[in-house]
Amino acid sequence: MKSIYDIQQFLKKFGTIIYVGDRVATLELMEFELKELYESQLIETKDFQTAIMLIRHEIRMEKKQN
C-alpha cells in the first residue's frame, strides 16, 4: 500500500466502504476499521502497520492545512 486509495481498495476486500464527507473523520474511521480487522487477526501485521502509518501521516497533513 502506497496511498489512501490503496487502503480504500484494501478495505473494500472486507466489504468496508467509508466516506463521511469530512476527510479527517473518514481517515479516522478507516484507522478504526483497520484496528478491528487486525485485532480479529484478519489482516497481516505488515499491512496493518503500513496502512496506519499512511493514514496518520495523511491526518497530520490535513490538520496542518486547516
KAJO-V966278 format. One record per backbone hydrogen bond with DSSP energy under -1.0 kcal/mol. CO is the residue of the C=O (numbers start at 1). NH is the residue of the N-H. Records with the same first field share a line. If there is no record, write none. Layout:
CO = NH, NH
This chain:
3 = 7
4 = 8
5 = 9
6 = 10
7 = 11
8 = 12
11 = 14, 16
12 = 15
22 = 26
23 = 27
24 = 28
25 = 29
26 = 30
27 = 31
28 = 32
29 = 33
30 = 34
31 = 35
32 = 36
33 = 37
34 = 38
35 = 39
36 = 40
37 = 42
38 = 41
44 = 48
45 = 49
46 = 50
47 = 51
48 = 52
49 = 53
50 = 54
51 = 55
52 = 56
53 = 57
54 = 58
55 = 59
56 = 60
57 = 61
58 = 62
59 = 63
60 = 64
61 = 65
62 = 66
